[in-house]
Amino acid sequence: MFTALKVLNNNVVMACDEKNVECIVVGKGIGFSKKPGDVINERIEKVYYLQEKANVVKFSELLNNIRDEVIGISEELIAYAENVKGRKLNEHIHIALPDHIAFAIERIKGGIDIKNPFNQEISALYKDDYKIALRAIDLINDRLNVRLPEDEAGFIALHLHAAFENSGVSVTMKNTRLVSELVKSIEEMIGRKIETDSIDYLRLITHLKFAVDRIERGMPISNELLLPIKRKFKKAYKIAASIAKHIENSLGMNVPEDEIGYLAIHIQRLMNDVQKPD
């Protein structure tokens, strides 16, 4: 049983439990016609407790400085995202997401355009998070009578991905930017544009993302085809080695030759669609 403290919207209520511990309660219609002091004991779908003291303090500040509707929508989206992916988000998302959404709304209402130069990469690399973010944009625009552009979905997706992976948004953004830079470098060196809606593009950026992740985590992979790749795909390997230097300069970490070999295969496909070497 929970007691309502503050109704954020029809589906989200700040409450306290039987031990008088504050929490966030989410459920369809649980806030409808409720007032502070009313009991909530049905339709509850999610209950969130903020464990870290710093997050409790920051969330209290948000309640005083951000519209209830923004926090309520954020909590609905958090619950929806966890249901869709079947995983828990890092609790910091309860502060980061409403804070970000409130700032985005403020910018739009102030006549400042929201542009995301990496929206294409984000939508391809973090497909599930991006789909959830698109739903978020629709919900925010419908409920709060604003017009956030699709580019904003990319930023929300980054917040979701970082929270699911327990990493910072800055790290996710840095790696997304790096992948974008690597694709542009490859395009320049092979002399053609890679269509962003093509399977070639999706394969390439997916490989680059996981390659960067492996390098950062120090998880080398073995490539038994390395010698024939270097012999048969000389130009592709040379380009891959150049891309590896870019990665090394960005991350400050060594890129193993085995990793360069796998990248060379992807580059060779882009150049000529040939088969892997025997």
C-alpha positions as a LaTeX table, in Angstrom:
\begin{tabular}{lrrr}
\hline
Residue & $x$ (\AA) & $y$ (\AA) & $z$ (\AA) \\
\hline
Met1 & 0.00 & 0.00 & 0.00 \\
Phe2 & 1.25 & 3.47 & $-0.90$ \\
Thr3 & 0.18 & 6.96 & 0.14 \\
Ala4 & 0.18 & 9.72 & $-2.46$ \\
Leu5 & 2.47 & 12.66 & $-1.79$ \\
Lys6 & 2.32 & 14.46 & $-5.15$ \\
Val7 & 0.46 & 13.56 & $-8.34$ \\
Leu8 & 2.72 & 14.15 & $-11.36$ \\
Asn9 & 0.15 & 13.02 & $-13.92$ \\
Asn10 & $-2.59$ & 10.43 & $-14.33$ \\
Asn11 & $-0.02$ & 7.64 & $-14.52$ \\
Val12 & 2.77 & 8.72 & $-12.14$ \\
Val13 & 2.62 & 9.61 & $-8.44$ \\
Met14 & 5.23 & 10.49 & $-5.86$ \\
Ala15 & 4.31 & 8.39 & $-2.84$ \\
Cys16 & 5.55 & 6.82 & 0.37 \\
Asp17 & 5.29 & 3.16 & 1.27 \\
Glu18 & 4.18 & 1.50 & 4.50 \\
Lys19 & 7.62 & 2.24 & 6.00 \\
Asn20 & 7.24 & 5.91 & 5.06 \\
Val21 & 9.98 & 5.67 & 2.40 \\
Glu22 & 9.48 & 7.93 & $-0.58$ \\
Cys23 & 9.21 & 6.36 & $-4.03$ \\
Ile24 & 7.92 & 6.88 & $-7.56$ \\
Val25 & 4.85 & 4.81 & $-8.45$ \\
Val26 & 3.89 & 4.22 & $-12.08$ \\
Gly27 & 0.71 & 2.64 & $-13.43$ \\
Lys28 & $-2.04$ & 3.42 & $-15.90$ \\
Gly29 & $-4.57$ & 5.76 & $-14.29$ \\
Ile30 & $-3.18$ & 5.51 & $-10.74$ \\
Gly31 & $-3.01$ & 9.29 & $-10.38$ \\
Phe32 & $-6.47$ & 10.03 & $-11.74$ \\
Ser33 & $-8.51$ & 12.08 & $-9.22$ \\
Lys34 & $-5.93$ & 11.29 & $-6.52$ \\
Lys35 & $-4.90$ & 13.89 & $-3.94$ \\
Pro36 & $-2.02$ & 13.97 & $-1.43$ \\
Gly37 & $-2.85$ & 11.59 & 1.40 \\
Asp38 & $-4.95$ & 9.24 & $-0.74$ \\
Val39 & $-4.11$ & 5.53 & $-0.72$ \\
Ile40 & $-2.82$ & 3.82 & $-3.87$ \\
Asn41 & $-3.12$ & 0.04 & $-3.85$ \\
Glu42 & $-4.11$ & $-0.99$ & $-7.38$ \\
Arg43 & $-2.99$ & $-0.65$ & $-11.00$ \\
Ile44 & 0.64 & $-0.33$ & $-9.86$ \\
Glu45 & 3.07 & $-1.43$ & $-12.58$ \\
Lys46 & 6.42 & $-0.06$ & $-11.39$ \\
Val47 & 7.80 & 1.26 & $-8.12$ \\
Tyr48 & 11.13 & 3.10 & $-8.10$ \\
Tyr49 & 13.27 & 3.85 & $-5.06$ \\
Leu50 & 16.31 & 6.09 & $-5.47$ \\
Gln51 & 19.10 & 4.47 & $-3.48$ \\
Glu52 & 21.95 & 6.94 & $-3.94$ \\
Lys53 & 21.70 & 9.98 & $-1.66$ \\
Ala54 & 23.02 & 12.30 & $-4.37$ \\
Asn55 & 20.23 & 11.19 & $-6.70$ \\
Val56 & 17.60 & 11.69 & $-3.98$ \\
Val57 & 18.80 & 15.27 & $-3.49$ \\
Lys58 & 18.90 & 16.01 & $-7.21$ \\
Phe59 & 15.47 & 14.50 & $-7.78$ \\
Ser60 & 14.04 & 16.70 & $-5.01$ \\
Glu61 & 15.56 & 19.71 & $-6.76$ \\
Leu62 & 13.96 & 18.63 & $-10.05$ \\
Leu63 & 10.55 & 18.42 & $-8.37$ \\
Asn64 & 10.94 & 22.06 & $-7.33$ \\
Asn65 & 12.31 & 23.35 & $-10.64$ \\
Ile66 & 10.76 & 21.30 & $-13.46$ \\
Arg67 & 7.11 & 20.98 & $-14.44$ \\
Asp68 & 5.38 & 17.97 & $-12.91$ \\
Glu69 & 4.21 & 16.92 & $-16.39$ \\
Val70 & 7.81 & 16.63 & $-17.65$ \\
Ile71 & 8.85 & 14.44 & $-14.73$ \\
Gly72 & 5.69 & 12.37 & $-15.08$ \\
Ile73 & 6.27 & 11.72 & $-18.79$ \\
Ser74 & 9.91 & 10.85 & $-18.10$ \\
Glu75 & 8.89 & 8.25 & $-15.54$ \\
Glu76 & 6.38 & 6.73 & $-17.95$ \\
Leu77 & 9.10 & 6.48 & $-20.59$ \\
Ile78 & 11.55 & 4.91 & $-18.16$ \\
Ala79 & 8.99 & 2.25 & $-17.22$ \\
Tyr80 & 8.14 & 1.67 & $-20.89$ \\
Ala81 & 11.83 & 1.35 & $-21.88$ \\
Glu82 & 12.47 & $-1.22$ & $-19.15$ \\
Asn83 & 9.43 & $-3.24$ & $-20.20$ \\
Val84 & 10.44 & $-3.20$ & $-23.87$ \\
Lys85 & 14.03 & $-4.28$ & $-23.26$ \\
Gly86 & 13.44 & $-6.39$ & $-20.17$ \\
Arg87 & 16.33 & $-4.69$ & $-18.36$ \\
Lys88 & 16.77 & $-2.15$ & $-15.58$ \\
Leu89 & 18.04 & 1.34 & $-16.27$ \\
Asn90 & 20.66 & 2.94 & $-14.06$ \\
Glu91 & 18.77 & 4.99 & $-11.48$ \\
His92 & 20.50 & 8.21 & $-12.57$ \\
Ile93 & 18.13 & 8.21 & $-15.58$ \\
His94 & 15.41 & 9.51 & $-13.22$ \\
Ile95 & 17.41 & 12.75 & $-13.00$ \\
Ala96 & 19.12 & 12.87 & $-16.39$ \\
Leu97 & 16.06 & 12.24 & $-18.60$ \\
Pro98 & 13.62 & 14.84 & $-17.18$ \\
Asp99 & 16.42 & 17.37 & $-16.92$ \\
His100 & 17.32 & 16.82 & $-20.58$ \\
Ile101 & 13.70 & 16.90 & $-21.79$ \\
Ala102 & 13.00 & 20.10 & $-19.86$ \\
Phe103 & 16.04 & 21.76 & $-21.42$ \\
Ala104 & 15.04 & 20.61 & $-24.93$ \\
Ile105 & 11.54 & 22.06 & $-24.48$ \\
Glu106 & 13.04 & 25.32 & $-23.22$ \\
Arg107 & 15.25 & 25.55 & $-26.31$ \\
Ile108 & 12.39 & 24.91 & $-28.74$ \\
Lys109 & 10.14 & 27.44 & $-27.04$ \\
Gly110 & 13.03 & 29.91 & $-27.15$ \\
Gly111 & 13.23 & 29.51 & $-30.93$ \\
Ile112 & 16.51 & 27.54 & $-30.87$ \\
Asp113 & 16.67 & 24.68 & $-33.38$ \\
Ile114 & 17.75 & 21.26 & $-32.14$ \\
Lys115 & 20.23 & 19.67 & $-34.54$ \\
Asn116 & 21.90 & 16.30 & $-34.02$ \\
Pro117 & 24.73 & 15.69 & $-36.50$ \\
Phe118 & 24.94 & 12.03 & $-35.44$ \\
Asn119 & 21.24 & 11.18 & $-35.55$ \\
Gln120 & 21.70 & 8.74 & $-38.46$ \\
Glu121 & 24.48 & 6.87 & $-36.68$ \\
Ile122 & 22.55 & 6.77 & $-33.40$ \\
Ser123 & 19.40 & 5.42 & $-35.07$ \\
Ala124 & 21.43 & 2.62 & $-36.68$ \\
Leu125 & 23.73 & 1.77 & $-33.75$ \\
Tyr126 & 21.11 & 1.89 & $-30.98$ \\
Lys127 & 18.00 & 0.85 & $-32.91$ \\
Asp128 & 15.85 & $-0.28$ & $-29.96$ \\
Asp129 & 16.69 & 2.77 & $-27.87$ \\
Tyr130 & 15.96 & 5.01 & $-30.85$ \\
Lys131 & 12.52 & 3.46 & $-31.37$ \\
Ile132 & 11.71 & 4.13 & $-27.72$ \\
Ala133 & 13.00 & 7.68 & $-28.12$ \\
Leu134 & 10.71 & 8.25 & $-31.11$ \\
Arg135 & 7.79 & 7.21 & $-28.94$ \\
Ala136 & 9.06 & 9.68 & $-26.34$ \\
Ile137 & 9.04 & 12.51 & $-28.87$ \\
Asp138 & 5.46 & 11.72 & $-29.89$ \\
Leu139 & 4.32 & 11.56 & $-26.26$ \\
Ile140 & 6.05 & 14.82 & $-25.28$ \\
Asn141 & 4.75 & 16.69 & $-28.31$ \\
Asp142 & 1.21 & 15.41 & $-27.80$ \\
Arg143 & 0.99 & 15.93 & $-24.04$ \\
Leu144 & 2.94 & 19.18 & $-23.68$ \\
Asn145 & 1.91 & 20.89 & $-26.92$ \\
Val146 & 5.47 & 21.37 & $-28.22$ \\
Arg147 & 7.18 & 20.29 & $-31.42$ \\
Leu148 & 10.44 & 18.55 & $-30.63$ \\
Pro149 & 12.10 & 17.47 & $-33.91$ \\
Glu150 & 13.20 & 13.92 & $-34.74$ \\
Asp151 & 16.83 & 14.94 & $-34.16$ \\
Glu152 & 15.97 & 15.13 & $-30.46$ \\
Ala153 & 15.19 & 11.38 & $-30.52$ \\
Gly154 & 18.89 & 10.74 & $-31.01$ \\
Phe155 & 19.79 & 12.58 & $-27.82$ \\
Ile156 & 17.12 & 10.78 & $-25.81$ \\
Ala157 & 18.32 & 7.44 & $-27.25$ \\
Leu158 & 21.86 & 8.23 & $-26.05$ \\
His159 & 20.56 & 8.80 & $-22.52$ \\
Leu160 & 18.66 & 5.51 & $-22.60$ \\
His161 & 21.58 & 3.54 & $-24.03$ \\
Ala162 & 24.01 & 4.98 & $-21.47$ \\
Ala163 & 21.61 & 4.13 & $-18.62$ \\
Phe164 & 21.09 & 0.58 & $-19.87$ \\
Glu165 & 24.85 & 0.06 & $-20.18$ \\
Asn166 & 25.71 & 1.87 & $-16.91$ \\
Ser167 & 28.00 & 4.26 & $-18.74$ \\
Gly168 & 28.06 & 8.02 & $-19.14$ \\
Val169 & 26.26 & 9.79 & $-21.98$ \\
Ser170 & 29.54 & 11.52 & $-22.82$ \\
Val171 & 31.23 & 8.15 & $-23.42$ \\
Thr172 & 28.40 & 6.96 & $-25.69$ \\
Met173 & 28.45 & 10.26 & $-27.57$ \\
Lys174 & 32.23 & 10.17 & $-27.94$ \\
Asn175 & 32.15 & 6.70 & $-29.49$ \\
Thr176 & 29.24 & 7.61 & $-31.76$ \\
Arg177 & 31.18 & 10.63 & $-32.98$ \\
Leu178 & 34.26 & 8.48 & $-33.53$ \\
Val179 & 32.31 & 5.94 & $-35.61$ \\
Ser180 & 30.92 & 8.80 & $-37.72$ \\
Glu181 & 34.43 & 10.16 & $-38.30$ \\
Leu182 & 35.72 & 6.71 & $-39.27$ \\
Val183 & 32.95 & 6.20 & $-41.82$ \\
Lys184 & 33.70 & 9.57 & $-43.42$ \\
Ser185 & 37.42 & 8.70 & $-43.59$ \\
Ile186 & 36.66 & 5.35 & $-45.22$ \\
Glu187 & 34.38 & 7.05 & $-47.76$ \\
Glu188 & 37.15 & 9.49 & $-48.67$ \\
Met189 & 39.73 & 6.74 & $-49.07$ \\
Ile190 & 37.58 & 4.39 & $-51.15$ \\
Gly191 & 36.26 & 7.28 & $-53.22$ \\
Arg192 & 32.53 & 6.74 & $-52.81$ \\
Lys193 & 29.63 & 7.64 & $-50.56$ \\
Ile194 & 28.09 & 4.83 & $-48.54$ \\
Glu195 & 24.31 & 5.17 & $-48.56$ \\
Thr196 & 23.08 & 5.40 & $-44.97$ \\
Asp197 & 20.02 & 3.24 & $-45.67$ \\
Ser198 & 22.09 & 0.41 & $-47.17$ \\
Ile199 & 23.05 & $-2.92$ & $-45.61$ \\
Asp200 & 26.71 & $-2.01$ & $-46.29$ \\
Tyr201 & 26.39 & 1.04 & $-44.05$ \\
Leu202 & 24.69 & $-0.89$ & $-41.26$ \\
Arg203 & 27.32 & $-3.66$ & $-41.38$ \\
Leu204 & 30.17 & $-1.15$ & $-41.34$ \\
Ile205 & 29.03 & 1.02 & $-38.44$ \\
Thr206 & 28.01 & $-2.04$ & $-36.42$ \\
His207 & 31.47 & $-3.55$ & $-36.93$ \\
Leu208 & 33.16 & $-0.25$ & $-36.04$ \\
Lys209 & 31.08 & 0.12 & $-32.88$ \\
Phe210 & 31.93 & $-3.34$ & $-31.60$ \\
Ala211 & 35.57 & $-2.94$ & $-32.64$ \\
Val212 & 35.85 & 0.28 & $-30.63$ \\
Asp213 & 34.15 & $-1.44$ & $-27.66$ \\
Arg214 & 36.59 & $-4.38$ & $-27.83$ \\
Ile215 & 39.60 & $-2.09$ & $-28.05$ \\
Glu216 & 38.44 & 0.03 & $-25.11$ \\
Arg217 & 37.81 & $-3.06$ & $-22.99$ \\
Gly218 & 41.07 & $-4.75$ & $-23.95$ \\
Met219 & 39.29 & $-7.76$ & $-25.45$ \\
Pro220 & 41.40 & $-8.86$ & $-28.46$ \\
Ile221 & 40.00 & $-11.24$ & $-31.06$ \\
Ser222 & 41.89 & $-13.81$ & $-33.11$ \\
Asn223 & 41.95 & $-13.56$ & $-36.90$ \\
Glu224 & 43.23 & $-16.71$ & $-38.59$ \\
Leu225 & 42.84 & $-15.04$ & $-41.99$ \\
Leu226 & 45.19 & $-12.16$ & $-41.20$ \\
Leu227 & 48.09 & $-13.22$ & $-43.46$ \\
Pro228 & 45.98 & $-13.96$ & $-46.57$ \\
Ile229 & 44.03 & $-10.73$ & $-45.98$ \\
Lys230 & 47.25 & $-8.71$ & $-45.93$ \\
Arg231 & 48.48 & $-10.47$ & $-49.05$ \\
Lys232 & 45.30 & $-10.43$ & $-51.13$ \\
Phe233 & 43.57 & $-7.22$ & $-49.96$ \\
Lys234 & 46.58 & $-4.91$ & $-49.88$ \\
Lys235 & 44.72 & $-1.65$ & $-50.57$ \\
Ala236 & 41.90 & $-2.47$ & $-48.15$ \\
Tyr237 & 44.40 & $-3.40$ & $-45.45$ \\
Lys238 & 46.28 & $-0.15$ & $-45.99$ \\
Ile239 & 43.05 & 1.80 & $-45.55$ \\
Ala240 & 42.16 & $-0.26$ & $-42.46$ \\
Ala241 & 45.59 & 0.47 & $-40.98$ \\
Ser242 & 45.01 & 4.18 & $-41.53$ \\
Ile243 & 41.61 & 3.91 & $-39.81$ \\
Ala244 & 43.29 & 2.06 & $-36.95$ \\
Lys245 & 45.66 & 5.01 & $-36.49$ \\
His246 & 42.64 & 7.30 & $-36.22$ \\
Ile247 & 41.20 & 5.03 & $-33.52$ \\
Glu248 & 44.51 & 4.92 & $-31.66$ \\
Asn249 & 44.81 & 8.70 & $-31.72$ \\
Ser250 & 41.26 & 9.07 & $-30.42$ \\
Leu251 & 41.34 & 6.41 & $-27.71$ \\
Gly252 & 45.02 & 6.43 & $-26.86$ \\
Met253 & 45.03 & 2.64 & $-27.17$ \\
Asn254 & 46.69 & 0.18 & $-29.53$ \\
Val255 & 44.62 & $-1.49$ & $-32.26$ \\
Pro256 & 45.71 & $-5.13$ & $-32.74$ \\
Glu257 & 46.58 & $-6.34$ & $-36.23$ \\
Asp258 & 43.87 & $-9.00$ & $-36.01$ \\
Glu259 & 41.30 & $-6.22$ & $-35.58$ \\
Ile260 & 42.73 & $-4.34$ & $-38.56$ \\
Gly261 & 42.36 & $-7.49$ & $-40.65$ \\
Tyr262 & 38.65 & $-7.82$ & $-39.93$ \\
Leu263 & 38.13 & $-4.16$ & $-40.76$ \\
Ala264 & 39.99 & $-4.71$ & $-44.06$ \\
Ile265 & 37.43 & $-7.37$ & $-45.02$ \\
His266 & 34.58 & $-4.88$ & $-44.56$ \\
Ile267 & 36.46 & $-2.26$ & $-46.55$ \\
Gln268 & 37.18 & $-4.75$ & $-49.34$ \\
Arg269 & 33.47 & $-5.56$ & $-49.55$ \\
Leu270 & 32.75 & $-1.86$ & $-49.94$ \\
Met271 & 35.40 & $-1.56$ & $-52.64$ \\
Asn272 & 34.60 & $-4.60$ & $-54.71$ \\
Asp273 & 32.19 & $-7.03$ & $-53.03$ \\
Val274 & 34.76 & $-9.84$ & $-53.26$ \\
Gln275 & 34.72 & $-12.94$ & $-51.14$ \\
Lys276 & 36.94 & $-13.54$ & $-48.14$ \\
Pro277 & 40.35 & $-14.99$ & $-49.02$ \\
Asp278 & 40.82 & $-18.73$ & $-48.97$ \\
\hline
\end{tabular}
